[in-house]
Amino acid sequence: MKKVPISLIIDDPAPIISVYHEHARSRTTKDGRPLIPTFPNTALFEFCDVIERHGIKGKFSVVPMPGNKGDIVNGLEGVPQKELSEWLETVHTRVTPLFSVGPEVLSHHKAVDLATGLPLDEKISKPL
């Protein structure tokens, strides 16, 4: 059978933390199912199994400061360092051979004060 070329764009993945859960207006879907706040590393492992098995290539854009809960360099609130390191190592060793990997918008949530790493106040200042 002839192979069909596939390119896949994975937009907004983040280690463990569900970026969508952090900024969704509701904690449930329209049909009442709860949104999942975190994803185990096994989800990434299963994704890697599929892309490796089928030779799927594409783009994987990582959110470096998901949900304003810290960052992938210094740690994420509620995420054990071992799990974060395992996620990053898996992306490095299993995703990058097939996908280009780059950063997404810093938090995909609130703007970040780069000096402190904390979210900026949402108040809008008056124009000068």
Phi and psi in degrees as a GROMACS rama.xvg file:
@    title "Ramachandran Plot"
@    xaxis  label "Phi"
@    yaxis  label "Psi"
@TYPE xy
-74.2403  136.261  LYS-2
-80.2125  144.59  LYS-3
-104.151  124.586  VAL-4
-65.3679  136.289  PRO-5
-128.131  135.343  ILE-6
-125.832  132.445  SER-7
-123.956  133.644  LEU-8
-106.302  117.58  ILE-9
-102.216  107.588  ILE-10
-102.814  123.83  ASP-11
79.4485  28.7769  ASP-12
-69.9027  152.543  PRO-13
-146.265  151.496  ALA-14
-64.115  119.629  PRO-15
65.649  -50.4932  ILE-16
-76.9733  133.322  ILE-17
-82.0943  109.82  SER-18
-61.5265  -41.5294  VAL-19
-62.6208  -42.1778  TYR-20
-57.0694  -36.8152  HIS-21
-68.8123  -27.2719  GLU-22
-121.585  7.3117  HIS-23
-67.4308  146.84  ALA-24
-72.7271  -23.7585  ARG-25
-130.736  149.982  SER-26
-89.9439  7.36439  ARG-27
-132.709  159.354  THR-28
-76.8089  171.275  THR-29
-58.7845  -30.4382  LYS-30
-93.7517  12.9354  ASP-31
92.924  -0.0684675  GLY-32
-77.2165  140.848  ARG-33
-71.0741  142.927  PRO-34
-73.3232  145.084  LEU-35
-87.8498  121.844  ILE-36
-76.8546  -24.5757  PRO-37
-140.713  159.563  THR-38
-123.854  130.329  PHE-39
-70.2444  156.82  PRO-40
-58.8216  -22.5256  ASN-41
-60.2526  -28.5333  THR-42
-63.1119  -42.6149  ALA-43
-66.5145  -41.0597  LEU-44
-60.8077  -42.0868  PHE-45
-66.1927  -39.7046  GLU-46
-59.4217  -45.235  PHE-47
-61.9072  -40.6391  CYS-48
-56.9112  -43.3887  ASP-49
-67.6318  -48.2134  VAL-50
-67.6046  -35.0145  ILE-51
-69.0997  -43.7663  GLU-52
-61.8328  -38.591  ARG-53
-104.66  -0.98259  HIS-54
64.8668  31.5241  GLY-55
-74.8617  136.174  ILE-56
-123.483  161.153  LYS-57
168.511  -145.427  GLY-58
-125.919  139.352  LYS-59
-132.771  104.211  PHE-60
-105.348  109.042  SER-61
-83.7838  134.501  VAL-62
-82.5748  110.976  VAL-63
-76.2533  -18.029  PRO-64
-132.486  63.6702  MET-65
-63.3462  127.767  PRO-66
61.0305  21.6869  GLY-67
55.1911  40.8674  ASN-68
-113.605  32.0949  LYS-69
107.025  -159.563  GLY-70
-143.097  166.216  ASP-71
-73.0896  -10.4199  ILE-72
-90.3986  -46.0771  VAL-73
-98.7204  -7.53394  ASN-74
116.073  156.43  GLY-75
-119.469  132.793  LEU-76
-55.1978  127.058  GLU-77
81.5735  0.686758  GLY-78
-114.011  117.747  VAL-79
-59.3472  138.63  PRO-80
-55.258  -37.0958  GLN-81
-59.9921  -42.4423  LYS-82
-68.7429  -40.8595  GLU-83
-61.9409  -47.1249  LEU-84
-61.3814  -40.2331  SER-85
-63.5981  -41.0383  GLU-86
-63.1202  -48.6617  TRP-87
-63.4757  -41.7812  LEU-88
-64.5952  -38.7021  GLU-89
-65.4282  -42.3029  THR-90
-60.8088  -44.363  VAL-91
-62.7818  -46.1573  HIS-92
-88.2705  -29.2561  THR-93
-112.051  -28.6462  ARG-94
-89.28  -45.7727  VAL-95
-61.6073  -24.9214  THR-96
-64.7987  -22.5808  PRO-97
-114.884  -25.7613  LEU-98
-120.507  147.158  PHE-99
-79.3653  136.25  SER-100
-120.018  132.358  VAL-101
-152.682  171.843  GLY-102
-77.7117  150.506  PRO-103
-100.602  -171.476  GLU-104
-55.0624  143.189  VAL-105
-45.43  -58.4744  LEU-106
-114.106  -22.0794  SER-107
54.9226  31.5084  HIS-108
-147.948  -112.602  HIS-109
-89.4937  154.271  LYS-110
-62.9282  149.939  ALA-111
-113.714  135.295  VAL-112
-78.5565  109.869  ASP-113
-65.7913  -23.6356  LEU-114
-72.5634  -34.6925  ALA-115
-109.829  -20.8765  THR-116
80.9526  2.01104  GLY-117
-92.7954  156.405  LEU-118
-67.5503  144.102  PRO-119
-76.4721  151.808  LEU-120
-60.7549  140.524  ASP-121
-80.4595  -4.23227  GLU-122
-63.0636  137.48  LYS-123
-95.7541  125.468  ILE-124
-79.7639  158.235  SER-125
-72.5884  142.888  LYS-126
-65.1184  150.002  PRO-127
